[in-house]
């Protein structure tokens, strides 16, 4: 028979399995193979999902399973969509009623299927949505939108919102994911919209697809200029090349072009950017101010005074925002809620790779241990300082029988730390250091590892004087940064900014501090050299060099070459390193057994 769930329309023989591996044909009916099996069941805020024009700040119960009907290059959910064992003991078996009860117990406004695609667990999600309506709960999902008209018609009456990821307007990009054409996605955007489901659309901005993103905006405008378009600045992970990543400035310039086609455009993955805010399309007044809140996420920080009934307080323009904002702010814990979970799993994999683990089954075993109990919370705390991180390395080594390699790794790290520590008593003046991610005003949270590295290298972290509740930080004012007056600024190697653009941002925003005056703003040698894997030891050496060049003379390039040969058994080339915590280069692969 032809599978009726997604537009890949797999032809499946009796007892056969579709291309996604999630459905089996039994007596001319497609049966879900892994029904009611969840990797994540946890609360999340609307903007973290993300959905921006639907019940702002509302609290939803996130549900995520495993698998996907697509197989896409550089997927940020790869650890959930591709690598997690479908029969993992970390998966929770919960009935639809148990999911409803969890949402009610945690005082959630609704339920949202996120991270992997609901088309991988269609009948499970459909049953939950149908039941949720009986209990007054909102329902929604993020999806690639590859529904058939039949499956869409089944789901739409029970769905309140949908965030559809549109990969482009050419068939080639869909064929590279295992699909056939982009046209079903466009059709479904319009079908959901016409059926009264709140629709937001997300697309990726890469260096080579600006014209295509503009074409997407123009195409959406023919359905409605009020459909919010979320621009996901490309974060190259998995096997994607960093050469495809545009700078924040490049994405902001694209944003300015896009708002000539659509009333509401939002730029994600760009810490500190004002292009994540909602502005009135009539008068330009600021309505909602948001912060970067991890990959693909945001957090609503401030709401315009006198905003009510979805109306601009300045010109009284009616805004297409469903529901009044919740006054109570829900903040997710650590790695919980949205895509930070995938980063947590990547951190574990990145540590295991350094220990010489080469088989995916060993990585999966460690993930399963992490996802039991409070493992995620403990990991979030333990990676912020060396002593606890060392215990995490030893624990993972025990699970995978890599104790000897762990000893060698920790010996290397401790030797470098000792070299730095030996000189600290001789340092007369410690520079005041500000650590930022992306643009100048996005300060990293005080507890982050990067701030600990600053102090290990003989600096004073001014971030620790700030009270920032954010993930991974929060935007501060230019006035506050000028008051801090740091001597040195470091830009995170996860989401960084070219130095010339960073200085230009400082000048534009009136930032005049010692670091700008004396040109002491620094990036790192390569991505992910200050967080996310044991490679942060290389970042520590670089920080020490920059803070005290008269005392520290580490050859970081040489150390990186030695580190890669010793612990990855590969050569180090900057061009092959991307934003992945897990993979030391885009060429690294795990053996699938």
Secondary structure per residue as TSV (DSSP state, phi and psi in degrees):
chain	resnum	aa	ss	phi	psi
A	1	X	-	360.0	168.3
A	2	X	B	-95.6	124.5
A	3	X	-	-64.6	127.7
A	4	X	S	-92.4	7.6
A	5	X	S	-85.5	-49.8
A	6	X	B	-127.1	164.6
A	7	X	T	-75.6	4.1
A	8	X	T	-68.2	-26.4
A	9	X	-	45.6	59.3
A	10	X	-	-62.1	136.6
A	11	X	B	-88.0	116.3
A	12	X	-	-122.6	125.6
A	13	X	-	-74.7	163.7
A	14	X	T	-59.3	130.7
A	15	X	T	72.9	2.6
A	16	X	-	-82.9	169.3
A	17	X	B	-122.8	139.4
A	18	X	-	-69.6	170.0
A	19	X	T	-61.0	-30.4
A	20	X	T	-77.0	-14.8
A	21	X	S	78.8	6.1
A	22	X	S	-100.8	-15.0
A	23	X	E	-132.2	146.2
A	24	X	E	-126.3	142.5
A	25	X	E	-85.5	122.5
A	26	X	E	-134.0	113.7
A	27	X	T	53.6	50.6
A	28	X	T	64.1	25.3
A	29	X	E	-133.9	136.7
A	30	X	E	-85.8	121.3
A	31	X	E	-108.1	134.3
A	32	X	E	-71.4	125.7
A	33	X	T	-77.3	-30.6
A	34	X	T	-128.7	54.2
A	35	X	T	-65.5	146.5
A	36	X	T	58.1	34.4
A	37	X	E	-118.2	113.4
A	38	X	E	-116.7	137.2
A	39	X	S	-88.3	-37.8
A	40	X	E	-129.3	130.3
A	41	X	E	-139.2	99.1
A	42	X	E	-157.1	151.7
A	43	X	E	-71.6	151.8
A	44	X	E	-153.7	149.4
A	45	X	E	-89.1	157.9
A	46	X	H	-55.8	-45.5
A	47	X	H	-71.0	-20.7
A	48	X	H	-78.3	-20.9
A	49	X	H	-63.0	-49.5
A	50	X	T	-109.4	144.9
A	51	X	-	-139.6	130.9
A	52	X	S	-110.3	-22.0
A	53	X	S	-112.6	21.3
A	54	X	B	-132.2	109.9
A	55	X	S	45.1	68.5
A	56	X	T	-51.7	136.8
A	57	X	T	67.7	4.3
A	58	X	-	-61.7	151.6
A	59	X	E	-103.4	123.7
A	60	X	E	-116.6	158.5
A	61	X	E	-93.5	112.7
A	62	X	E	-76.7	131.6
A	63	X	E	-123.2	135.4
A	64	X	E	-138.9	138.8
A	65	X	-	-108.6	-139.2
A	66	X	S	-134.9	163.4
A	67	X	-	89.0	168.9
A	68	X	-	-160.0	155.1
A	69	X	S	-85.2	-6.4
A	70	X	-	-114.7	166.1
A	71	X	-	-140.2	92.2
A	72	X	-	-109.4	142.5
A	73	X	T	-61.0	131.9
A	74	X	T	69.3	25.0
A	75	X	-	-63.1	127.8
A	76	X	T	-72.1	-17.8
A	77	X	T	-100.7	21.4
A	78	X	H	-55.4	-35.0
A	79	X	I	-68.7	-24.2
A	80	X	I	-92.7	-43.2
A	81	X	I	-76.8	-32.3
A	82	X	I	-116.3	-38.8
A	83	X	I	-102.1	-19.0
A	84	X	S	-78.6	131.7
A	85	X	-	-63.4	128.1
A	86	X	T	-67.7	-14.4
A	87	X	T	-113.6	26.3
A	88	X	-	-63.7	139.0
A	89	X	T	-66.3	-11.6
A	90	X	T	-74.8	-16.4
A	91	X	S	-75.9	142.0
A	92	X	E	-104.3	130.0
A	93	X	E	-91.8	111.7
A	94	X	-	-134.6	134.9
A	95	X	-	-74.8	161.2
A	96	X	H	-53.9	-39.5
A	97	X	H	-67.6	-34.6
A	98	X	H	-65.5	-36.9
A	99	X	H	-64.3	-44.9
A	100	X	H	-59.5	-45.6
A	101	X	H	-62.2	-39.2
A	102	X	H	-62.9	-41.8
A	103	X	H	-62.3	-42.0
A	104	X	H	-70.4	-42.0
A	105	X	H	-61.4	-36.4
A	106	X	T	-92.6	11.7
A	107	X	T	55.7	43.5
A	108	X	-	-83.1	150.2
A	109	X	S	-81.6	-19.3
A	110	X	E	-172.3	-170.4
A	111	X	E	-129.1	136.3
A	112	X	E	-133.9	131.9
A	113	X	E	-91.4	119.8
A	114	X	-	-137.4	167.5
A	115	X	S	77.2	-70.2
A	116	X	S	-93.9	173.8
A	117	X	-	-89.6	136.7
A	118	X	G	-60.8	-19.7
A	119	X	G	-67.2	-14.5
A	120	X	G	-81.6	-15.9
A	121	X	G	-141.2	50.3
A	122	X	H	-60.3	-49.2
A	123	X	H	-70.5	-33.0
A	124	X	H	-60.1	-49.2
A	125	X	H	-67.0	-40.6
A	126	X	H	-60.1	-42.6
A	127	X	H	-65.4	-39.6
A	128	X	H	-66.1	-45.2
A	129	X	H	-60.7	-42.4
A	130	X	H	-62.6	-44.2
A	131	X	H	-70.6	-36.3
A	132	X	H	-59.9	-36.9
A	133	X	H	-62.2	-31.7
A	134	X	H	-69.0	-20.5
A	135	X	T	-110.3	14.9
A	136	X	T	71.6	23.1
A	137	X	-	-96.9	142.7
A	138	X	E	-75.4	156.0
A	139	X	E	-138.1	147.8
A	140	X	E	-169.3	177.7
A	141	X	E	-162.0	161.0
A	142	X	E	-106.2	137.1
A	143	X	E	-155.2	158.1
A	144	X	-	-77.5	-7.2
A	145	X	-	76.6	18.2
A	146	X	-	-90.4	37.4
A	147	X	B	-66.2	150.2
A	148	X	-	-81.5	161.5
A	149	X	H	-56.7	-33.7
A	150	X	H	-66.6	-48.0
A	151	X	H	-69.7	-34.9
A	152	X	H	-63.5	-42.8
A	153	X	H	-64.2	-31.2
A	154	X	H	-70.5	-39.6
A	155	X	H	-85.9	-40.3
A	156	X	H	-52.9	-40.8
A	157	X	T	-62.8	-18.2
A	158	X	T	-110.2	9.2
A	159	X	-	-115.0	133.6
A	160	X	S	-96.4	-36.5
A	161	X	E	-144.1	156.9
A	162	X	E	-146.0	135.1
A	163	X	E	-108.8	113.0
A	164	X	E	-104.7	123.9
A	165	X	E	-85.1	113.8
A	166	X	-	-100.5	115.8
A	167	X	-	-82.7	-13.9
A	168	X	-	155.9	-178.0
A	169	X	S	-118.2	36.1
A	170	X	S	-139.5	150.6
A	171	X	H	-70.4	-27.1
A	172	X	H	-59.2	-43.2
A	173	X	H	-65.2	-34.1
A	174	X	H	-74.3	-35.7
A	175	X	H	-64.9	-33.2
A	176	X	T	-67.6	-17.9
A	177	X	T	-97.7	-0.5
A	178	X	T	97.8	0.6
A	179	X	-	-96.4	-167.1
A	180	X	-	-119.1	-39.6
A	181	X	-	-154.9	153.9
A	182	X	S	-81.2	-17.0
A	183	X	H	-62.4	-37.5
A	184	X	H	-60.3	-31.5
A	185	X	H	-69.2	-45.2
A	186	X	H	-60.9	-43.9
A	187	X	H	-57.2	-43.0
A	188	X	H	-73.6	-31.8
A	189	X	H	-57.5	-46.9
A	190	X	H	-69.1	-40.2
A	191	X	H	-62.2	-47.4
A	192	X	H	-59.8	-43.8
A	193	X	H	-61.7	-45.9
A	194	X	H	-67.8	-26.0
A	195	X	T	-85.2	2.1
A	196	X	T	88.3	9.8
A	197	X	-	-81.9	133.5
A	198	X	E	-67.0	126.1
A	199	X	E	-117.9	129.6
A	200	X	E	-124.0	148.0
A	201	X	E	-121.3	136.7
A	202	X	E	-119.1	141.1
A	203	X	E	-144.1	159.6
A	204	X	E	-97.0	136.4
A	205	X	E	-101.7	115.2
A	206	X	-	-111.5	168.2
A	207	X	T	-59.0	-30.3
A	208	X	T	-103.4	10.9
A	209	X	-	-128.1	24.4
A	210	X	H	-58.3	-44.4
A	211	X	H	-63.6	-35.7
A	212	X	H	-68.2	-39.4
A	213	X	H	-63.8	-40.4
A	214	X	H	-62.1	-39.1
A	215	X	H	-66.5	-35.2
A	216	X	H	-62.1	-45.9
A	217	X	H	-61.0	-43.9
A	218	X	H	-64.1	-40.3
A	219	X	H	-64.1	-44.6
A	220	X	H	-63.2	-33.8
A	221	X	H	-62.3	-24.5
A	222	X	H	-74.0	-22.3
A	223	X	H	-83.8	-53.6
A	224	X	-	-168.1	133.9
A	225	X	T	-71.5	-9.7
A	226	X	T	-94.3	-0.2
A	227	X	S	-69.6	120.9
A	228	X	E	-66.8	133.2
A	229	X	E	-110.4	120.3
A	230	X	E	-97.8	118.2
A	231	X	E	-95.9	115.0
A	232	X	E	-94.7	101.5
A	233	X	E	-58.4	129.2
A	234	X	-	-63.8	125.5
A	235	X	-	-106.7	106.9
A	236	X	-	-75.4	112.4
A	237	X	-	-128.3	-170.3
A	238	X	T	54.8	-119.8
A	239	X	T	-109.2	21.8
A	240	X	-	-83.5	148.0
A	241	X	-	-85.2	138.1
A	242	X	G	-68.3	-16.3
A	243	X	G	-65.4	-15.4
A	244	X	G	-88.8	-6.1
A	245	X	-	-83.1	120.7
A	246	X	-	-79.8	155.9
A	247	X	-	-73.6	164.8
A	248	X	H	-59.3	-41.6
A	249	X	H	-60.2	-42.7
A	250	X	H	-62.1	-40.2
A	251	X	H	-70.2	-34.3
A	252	X	H	-67.4	-35.9
A	253	X	H	-66.7	-38.0
A	254	X	H	-64.8	-40.7
A	255	X	H	-53.4	-43.5
A	256	X	H	-63.2	-31.7
A	257	X	H	-75.2	-36.2
A	258	X	H	-67.9	-33.5
A	259	X	T	-72.1	-3.2
A	260	X	T	-81.1	-15.3
A	261	X	T	-102.9	-36.8
A	262	X	-	-127.5	150.5
A	263	X	S	-75.8	-26.4
A	264	X	-	-134.6	110.2
A	265	X	E	-127.3	139.7
A	266	X	E	-133.2	135.5
A	267	X	E	-106.2	118.5
A	268	X	E	-103.3	170.4
A	269	X	S	60.4	31.9
A	270	X	-	-138.4	75.9
A	271	X	T	-53.7	129.5
A	272	X	T	91.5	-7.2
A	273	X	-	-75.5	139.2
A	274	X	G	-81.6	-4.1
A	275	X	G	-79.3	8.1
A	276	X	G	-98.8	-3.7
A	277	X	S	-84.0	161.5
A	278	X	E	-100.2	126.5
A	279	X	E	-118.6	145.8
A	280	X	-	-65.4	126.0
A	281	X	T	-70.6	-14.9
A	282	X	T	-87.8	-49.2
A	283	X	T	-115.0	-8.5
A	284	X	-	82.3	5.1
A	285	X	-	-65.9	144.9
A	286	X	E	-73.8	124.7
A	287	X	E	-101.8	-56.5
A	288	X	E	-124.7	132.0
A	289	X	E	-106.1	129.1
A	290	X	E	-124.9	158.2
A	291	X	E	-112.8	152.8
A	292	X	E	-59.2	136.9
A	293	X	-	-138.8	54.9
A	294	X	S	87.7	167.9
A	295	X	T	-53.2	130.2
A	296	X	T	65.8	11.0
A	297	X	-	-123.4	164.0
A	298	X	E	-146.9	170.0
A	299	X	E	-140.1	125.9
A	300	X	E	-74.0	117.6
A	301	X	E	-98.4	-53.0
A	302	X	E	-132.6	150.2
A	303	X	E	-120.5	137.8
A	304	X	-	-54.4	138.5
A	305	X	T	-59.5	140.3
A	306	X	T	68.8	10.6
A	307	X	-	-71.4	124.9
A	308	X	B	-161.4	158.1
A	309	X	T	53.6	34.7
A	310	X	T	57.5	35.5
A	311	X	B	-124.1	137.2
A	312	X	-	-65.4	127.6
A	313	X	T	-69.8	-18.5
A	314	X	T	-89.3	-46.6
A	315	X	T	-120.3	-0.8
A	316	X	-	66.6	21.4
A	317	X	-	-69.0	134.6
A	318	X	B	-79.6	122.3
A	319	X	-	-96.6	141.4
A	320	X	-	-80.8	60.8
A	321	X	-	-116.3	122.2
A	322	X	B	-88.8	123.3
A	323	X	S	88.3	145.3
A	324	X	-	-79.4	146.8
A	325	X	-	-62.6	140.6
A	326	X	-	-70.4	138.1
A	327	X	S	-78.5	-29.0
A	328	X	S	-86.3	129.9
A	329	X	-	-93.9	127.8
A	330	X	-	-101.6	123.9
A	331	X	-	-109.7	126.2
A	332	X	-	-69.4	150.5
A	333	X	-	-85.6	131.6
A	334	X	T	46.2	-117.7
A	335	X	T	-90.5	3.9
A	336	X	-	-82.6	148.3
A	337	X	S	85.2	103.3
A	338	X	T	83.5	-155.0
A	339	X	T	-72.5	-19.5
A	340	X	H	-54.8	-24.9
A	341	X	H	-58.5	-42.7
A	342	X	H	-64.7	-33.0
A	343	X	H	-68.5	-36.5
A	344	X	H	-62.2	-44.4
A	345	X	H	-65.9	-34.4
A	346	X	H	-66.3	-38.3
A	347	X	H	-60.6	-42.2
A	348	X	H	-63.2	-47.3
A	349	X	H	-62.2	-40.8
A	350	X	H	-61.7	-36.0
A	351	X	H	-69.3	-42.0
A	352	X	H	-65.1	-38.2
A	353	X	H	-60.1	-41.1
A	354	X	H	-64.6	-26.0
A	355	X	T	-85.2	0.3
A	356	X	T	91.6	10.6
A	357	X	-	-70.4	129.8
A	358	X	-	-121.4	-9.2
A	359	X	B	-110.1	132.9
A	360	X	H	-59.4	-33.1
A	361	X	H	-62.5	-32.9
A	362	X	H	-71.1	-38.6
A	363	X	H	-62.6	-46.0
A	364	X	H	-61.0	-39.2
A	365	X	H	-58.3	-42.7
A	366	X	H	-69.2	-37.8
A	367	X	H	-59.1	-43.6
A	368	X	H	-60.8	-39.6
A	369	X	H	-65.3	-41.2
A	370	X	H	-63.2	-39.3
A	371	X	T	-81.5	-2.3
A	372	X	S	-88.9	140.8
A	373	X	T	61.3	-134.4
A	374	X	T	-102.8	28.9
A	375	X	H	-58.1	-39.3
A	376	X	H	-63.8	-43.6
A	377	X	H	-64.1	-41.8
A	378	X	H	-65.6	-39.9
A	379	X	H	-62.3	-42.7
A	380	X	H	-60.5	-35.1
A	381	X	H	-77.7	-43.9
A	382	X	H	-68.1	-27.5
A	383	X	T	-80.7	-1.1
A	384	X	T	-91.8	-5.2
A	385	X	S	-148.8	154.3
A	386	X	H	-66.6	-43.4
A	387	X	H	-59.9	-46.1
A	388	X	H	-70.8	-34.7
A	389	X	H	-65.3	-38.1
A	390	X	H	-60.8	-39.1
A	391	X	H	-65.5	-36.0
A	392	X	H	-64.4	-43.4
A	393	X	H	-59.2	-45.6
A	394	X	H	-64.9	-37.7
A	395	X	H	-64.7	-46.7
A	396	X	H	-64.8	-35.8
A	397	X	H	-64.1	-38.3
A	398	X	H	-65.0	-41.4
A	399	X	H	-63.3	-31.3
A	400	X	H	-110.9	7.3
A	401	X	T	59.0	45.3
A	402	X	-	-119.6	36.5
A	403	X	H	-60.5	-38.3
A	404	X	H	-65.7	-43.0
A	405	X	H	-66.5	-38.9
A	406	X	H	-61.1	-41.4
A	407	X	H	-62.0	-42.1
A	408	X	H	-65.2	-43.0
A	409	X	H	-63.5	-48.6
A	410	X	H	-67.0	-32.5
A	411	X	H	-63.6	-44.6
A	412	X	H	-59.9	-47.5
A	413	X	H	-64.6	-43.2
A	414	X	H	-66.6	-34.8
A	415	X	H	-64.0	-42.7
A	416	X	H	-68.0	-40.6
A	417	X	H	-63.3	-38.8
A	418	X	H	-65.5	-38.8
A	419	X	H	-60.1	-42.4
A	420	X	H	-69.0	-45.9
A	421	X	H	-62.5	-32.1
A	422	X	H	-61.8	-31.1
A	423	X	H	-88.8	-16.2
A	424	X	H	-56.3	-40.8
A	425	X	T	-63.2	-20.1
A	426	X	T	-90.2	-4.6
A	427	X	-	-82.5	120.6
A	428	X	S	-81.0	-41.5
A	429	X	-	-126.8	122.0
A	430	X	-	-97.0	122.7
A	431	X	-	-69.5	148.4
A	432	X	E	-84.0	126.1
A	433	X	E	-121.3	133.0
A	434	X	E	-112.3	129.1
A	435	X	E	-111.1	128.2
A	436	X	E	-129.3	154.5
A	437	X	S	-119.5	127.7
A	438	X	S	74.8	-117.6
A	439	X	S	-83.0	165.3
A	440	X	T	-58.6	-29.2
A	441	X	T	-92.7	-2.0
A	442	X	E	-92.4	97.6
A	443	X	E	-86.0	136.0
A	444	X	E	-70.7	141.7
A	445	X	-	-55.1	144.8
A	446	X	T	-60.5	-29.7
A	447	X	T	-84.0	-4.3
A	448	X	S	-62.9	150.1
A	449	X	H	-55.9	-38.9
A	450	X	H	-56.4	-37.7
A	451	X	H	-70.4	-30.8
A	452	X	H	-68.5	-37.9
A	453	X	H	-61.8	-39.2
A	454	X	H	-56.9	-46.9
A	455	X	H	-74.4	-31.1
A	456	X	H	-64.6	-28.6
A	457	X	T	-94.4	8.7
A	458	X	T	91.5	29.5
A	459	X	-	-117.6	170.1
A	460	X	E	-110.3	117.9
A	461	X	E	-79.5	111.3
A	462	X	G	-74.4	-19.0
A	463	X	G	-59.6	-28.4
A	464	X	G	-73.7	-9.4
A	465	X	G	-89.2	-7.0
A	466	X	S	-97.7	149.8
A	467	X	-	-108.3	93.6
A	468	X	-	-114.6	111.2
A	469	X	-	-98.1	95.9
A	470	X	S	-154.7	177.9
A	471	X	S	-144.0	98.0
A	472	X	S	-97.5	9.2
A	473	X	E	-174.9	-153.9
A	474	X	E	-159.6	152.0
A	475	X	E	-77.2	136.6
A	476	X	-	-114.0	173.2
A	477	X	-	-85.6	157.6
A	478	X	H	-61.9	-35.4
A	479	X	H	-61.6	-42.6
A	480	X	H	-65.2	-41.2
A	481	X	H	-64.5	-40.0
A	482	X	H	-64.0	-35.8
A	483	X	H	-66.5	-37.7
A	484	X	H	-65.1	-36.0
A	485	X	-	46.2	60.1
A	486	X	-	-67.4	147.4
A	487	X	S	-79.4	-28.9
A	488	X	E	-137.9	142.8
A	489	X	E	-124.1	130.2
A	490	X	E	-109.8	139.7
A	491	X	E	-103.6	128.4
A	492	X	-	-51.3	140.5
A	493	X	S	-85.0	-3.6
A	494	X	S	-79.0	-58.6
A	495	X	S	-123.1	97.9
A	496	X	-	-104.3	-165.5
A	497	X	-	-152.3	132.1
A	498	X	-	-55.9	141.4
A	499	X	H	-60.1	-40.5
A	500	X	H	-63.3	-38.0
A	501	X	H	-71.5	-35.7
A	502	X	H	-64.0	-46.1
A	503	X	H	-62.4	-37.9
A	504	X	H	-65.1	-40.7
A	505	X	H	-60.4	-43.7
A	506	X	H	-59.0	-45.6
A	507	X	H	-63.6	-43.6
A	508	X	H	-64.3	-35.3
A	509	X	T	-94.6	7.1
A	510	X	T	71.1	32.4
A	511	X	-	-90.9	111.9
A	512	X	-	-128.0	102.6
A	513	X	-	-134.6	171.1
A	514	X	H	-56.1	-37.8
A	515	X	H	-63.8	-36.5
A	516	X	H	-76.5	-37.6
A	517	X	H	-63.8	-39.4
A	518	X	T	-103.8	11.6
A	519	X	T	55.0	49.8
A	520	X	-	-115.4	55.2
A	521	X	E	-114.2	129.7
A	522	X	E	-131.2	143.3
A	523	X	-	-103.8	-178.2
A	524	X	-	-104.3	166.3
A	525	X	S	-61.0	-38.1
A	526	X	S	-151.7	161.6
A	527	X	T	-60.2	149.4
A	528	X	T	58.5	36.1
A	529	X	S	-97.7	5.4
A	530	X	S	-133.3	7.6
A	531	X	S	-172.1	150.6
A	532	X	S	102.1	-22.1
A	533	X	S	-159.5	171.1
A	534	X	T	-60.4	-7.9
A	535	X	T	-61.9	-11.9
A	536	X	H	-61.8	-19.3
A	537	X	H	-63.0	-30.4
A	538	X	H	-69.7	-38.4
A	539	X	H	-65.4	-37.4
A	540	X	H	-60.4	-43.2
A	541	X	H	-62.8	-40.0
A	542	X	H	-64.5	-43.6
A	543	X	H	-60.2	-44.1
A	544	X	H	-60.3	-43.5
A	545	X	H	-57.7	-45.1
A	546	X	H	-73.3	-35.8
A	547	X	H	-74.5	-38.9
A	548	X	-	-136.8	70.1
A	549	X	T	-63.7	-18.1
A	550	X	T	-77.8	-15.1
A	551	X	T	-117.5	-31.0
A	552	X	-	-114.5	134.4
A	553	X	-	-137.0	47.4
A	554	X	-	-67.7	135.1
A	555	X	-	-89.4	89.3
A	556	X	H	-65.4	-35.9
A	557	X	H	-62.8	-43.5
A	558	X	H	-65.2	-41.6
A	559	X	H	-63.9	-39.0
A	560	X	H	-63.5	-41.1
A	561	X	H	-61.4	-45.0
A	562	X	H	-66.4	-41.7
A	563	X	H	-61.1	-45.1
A	564	X	I	-65.4	-41.4
A	565	X	I	-67.7	-39.4
A	566	X	I	-74.3	-43.4
A	567	X	I	-107.7	-19.2
A	568	X	I	-113.6	-8.7
A	569	X	S	51.6	44.6
A	570	X	S	-148.7	164.7
A	571	X	-	-81.2	152.0
A	572	X	-	-98.5	118.9
A	573	X	-	-131.6	125.6
A	574	X	G	-57.1	-38.7
A	575	X	G	-64.6	-21.6
A	576	X	G	-91.2	-6.3
A	577	X	-	-88.8	132.1
A	578	X	-	-121.0	-158.2
A	579	X	S	-87.5	9.0
A	580	X	-	-74.4	130.3
A	581	X	S	-72.7	-31.4
A	582	X	S	-79.5	-38.4
A	583	X	-	-108.2	124.3
A	584	X	S	-66.1	-19.0
A	585	X	S	-154.3	165.1
A	586	X	T	-67.4	-14.6
A	587	X	T	-89.1	-10.1
A	588	X	-	-71.1	134.5
A	589	X	-	-134.6	154.5
A	590	X	-	-99.8	145.7
A	591	X	B	-74.8	127.6
A	592	X	-	-93.7	114.3
A	593	X	-	-106.1	360.0
